[in-house]
Amino acid sequence: MNDQPRRRPAKPHRRPKKDPVRFLAFEALRAVDERDAYANLVLPPLLKKARAKGDFDGRDAALATELVYGTLRRQGTYDAIVAACIDRPLREVDPPVLDVLNMGVHQLLGTRIPTHAAVSASVELARVVLGEGRAKFVNAVLRKVTAHDLDGWVEKVAPPYDEDAEDHLAVVHSHPRWIVSALWDALGGGRAGIEDLLEADNERPEVTLVARPGRSTTEELVKALGEDNSLPGRWSPYAVRMAEGGEPGALEAVRESRAGVQDEGSQLVAAALAAVPVEGRDSRWLDGCAGPGGKAALLAALAAERGATLLAAEKQPHRARLVERALAGNPRPYQVITADGTRPPWLPGTFDRILMDVPCSGLGALRRRPESRWRRRAEDLEAFAPLQRGLLREALKAVRVGGVVGYATCSPHLAETRVVVEDVLKGRGGEPVEAEWIDARPLMPGVPALGEGPDIQLWPHLHGTDAMYLALLRRTG
């Protein structure tokens, strides 16, 4: 007689089931991490391919988009929560594992997905992309995460505000500490303002369209979108907001480049430059850093209405091609060239109006490119500084006496905004330039909270725009 205990039959091996929505979101997150890609460039082709295969409907696309952007925006907070749930330093967790974990944490704490579904779907994804061993690790960590809601976790992992205000805000609002500090310096004021700004950075931005004058109208865009999916612009006379989202490229006016996608702050900057009174000749305009072409297309349309011409210059050939595409719907004359604004091919005093929207850290567009906050370092600003000053200095040489230069940047960081302008006007690091400030505030009529001037800083939490900066300067000699 055999007294050995009978073995239970082994469970049949089950192949993990691939969830197309979460697998696509994971692919996008890996591209952002491995290739320094931007989610707004990676995600659309992945969604298009999934739709073409019949894997996705509109709800699937919306969920995949939320998983990608929500995970990226809240990465700092989720990293702190995951770190509290593991027994090793966070840096020792492989990046693909951390992507699956953070996406799982976002489903648990940042969406209405039921707890059991969020955990099981994340573990199943881990089995597909990481293997069985790591899937068990993901399961164990996420089950610990279910112990608290988001507010409960934040209270546990964020230092008290009174002990370290900047670190508290960094964890609570998922921004690197140095960015919190820089934004606070630029904004000024107390706690309420900086918290409102950081919260606005974590909100999903609206899609805003621009009707290029003489080529399209806001009425045409509203009619094409339908009243249920259209809202008027807050400040720009050319803006229409898409209330419910959707695909802008499906609109005829956008396909024909008579309209485009453009943040309202960007529209305001171009319109303000075009509105500055200029005595005498006003026929030659320049966009000296034109890529990818949104401001150039609006300026070209405004110039054409007045019989002026726009020269759009862009240093990078691939970005110059984007400018060509953006301007394709505008009537000639305009010209797009590949040129470096710090070594310009044009003669001094050539232009009547110049926009110099300089390369920068992009801290003003963290709503749209949340991954940028985790890539940028404070020392990056040192690399931008000589370029920004050089471009502004050359722009002031290229404009005629009495003409105007708009210095713009999608960053509120003081080192990229007012400090640059003041250094150039005072001749720090180069020859002094004879130019005077123009009060830009009257050139944005109806827009509130523009500060003490003469320059302008827009803010996501105050204006619903990217944090665009604009200084207007008139050459005097």
C-alpha positions, 0 to 999 in steps of 0.5 A, a space after each residue: 500500500 502506497 502511503 505517499 500523499 497524492 500530488 495535486 495535478 499541476 495547473 495547466 500553463 496559461 499563456 498571458 492574455 495581451 490587452 491591446 490598450 495597456 500594451 500600446 500604452 506601455 509601448 508609448 511609455 517605453 519609447 518616451 524613456 528609451 528614445 527620449 521621444 515625446 508622447 504627443 509624437 509617439 502616441 498618434 501613430 500607435 493609435 492610428 495603427 491600432 485603429 487600422 487593425 481593428 483593435 481599438 475604438 474611441 473608448 480604447 483610444 481615450 483610455 490608452 491616452 489617459 494611461 500614458 499622459 496620466 502616468 507621465 504627469 504623475 510620475 514623481 508622485 507615483 515614484 514616491 509611492 512605489 518607493 514606499 512599497 518596496 525594500 530596495 532603492 527605486 533606482 534599482 528597479 528596471 525602467 520597464 518594471 517601473 513603467 508597468 508599476 506606475 501605470 498600475 498605480 495611476 489606474 488605482 489612484 488616478 482613475 475610476 477603474 475598479 481596484 481588482 481590475 486595475 491590479 489584475 490588468 497590470 499583472 497580466 500586462 507584466 506577464 506579457 512584457 516582463 515575465 512571470 517572476 516580475 509579474 509576481 513583484 508587480 502584483 505584490 507592490 500594487 496590492 500594497 498600494 491599494 491600502 490607501 487612496 491618493 490623498 492618503 499616500 501623499 500624506 505618507 510620502 510627502 514631507 510636511 509643507 512647514 518643514 520643506 515647502 518646495 519638496 512637499 510641493 514637488 511630491 504632491 504635484 509631481 514636479 522636480 524640486 528645481 522646477 518648483 523653485 524656478 516657477 515659484 521665483 518667476 510667479 512670486 507670491 505665496 503658496 496658493 499661486 504656486 499650487 494653482 500653477 502646479 495643478 494646472 500643469 497636471 491638467 489635460 490641456 484643451 485642443 485649440 485651433 487657429 483660424 488663419 486670417 484671410 484663409 479661414 474663420 472661426 465661424 467655419 471652424 465652429 460649423 465644422 466642429 459642431 456647437 457641442 464640440 466648440 468653444 470660443 477662444 478665451 482671448 484670441 480672436 482667431 481661436 476656437 477650442 475643441 470642447 470634447 476633443 477629437 481629431 483636428 486633422 479631420 477638419 477640411 480647413 486644417 488639412 488645407 493649412 487654412 487653420 491649424 492647432 495652436 495654443 492660444 498663448 502662441 496666437 497672442 504672441 504673434 498677434 501682439 507683434 503684428 499689432 505694434 504701431 510702426 511708422 513708415 515702411 512695414 513690408 518685410 517681416 521675419 520669423 527668425 526661429 520659425 519651426 515648427 511653424 504655428 506662429 509663422 503661419 499666423 504671421 504670414 496670414 496677417 502680413 498678407 492682409 497688409 501686403 507685407 511678406 514674411 521670411 520664415 527662417 529655421 536652422 534645422 532642415 526637418 523643422 524647416 520642412 514642417 514650416 513649409 507644410 504649415 505655411 502651405 495654405 497661405 497665399 504667396 509671397 512668403 519664403 521659408 529658408 534654412 538659416 541660423 539666426 546667430 549667423 544670418 544671411 540677411 543684411 542689417 536693418 532689413 526687416 520692419 518686424 521680427 519675431 524671435 521665439 527662441 529655443 528654451 527649456 520648454 517649462 511653459 508647456 509642461 501640460 502638453 509635454 509632461 515628460 519634459 519635466 523629468 528630462 530637463 536639468 537646471 544646468 540645461 539653462 546654461 546651454 540655452 543662455 548664449 544661444 538666446 542672447 545671440 539670437 536676440 542680439 542679431 534680431 536687433 541688428 536685423 531690424 531697421 531703426 524704428 522697427 520692432 522685435 518680439 523676443 518670445 519663449 515658452 518658458 517662465 524661467 527668469 533666466 530665459 526671459 527678462 534676464 536675457 532681454 536686460 543683458 542684451 540691452 545693457 551689452 552684457 556679453 556683447 555690444 550694447 544695443 540701442 533699443 527701448 522696451 514697448 509696453 506689450 500689455 495694451 497689445 493683448 486687449 481683454 487679457 487680465 493679470 498681465 503684470 506690471 509690464 512692459 513685458 508679458 508672462 502668460 500662465 496656465 492657471 491664470 490664462 488657460 494657455 502655455 506659459 508664454 513670455 513676450 518682450 517687445 523692443 523697438 530699435 532706436 539707433 
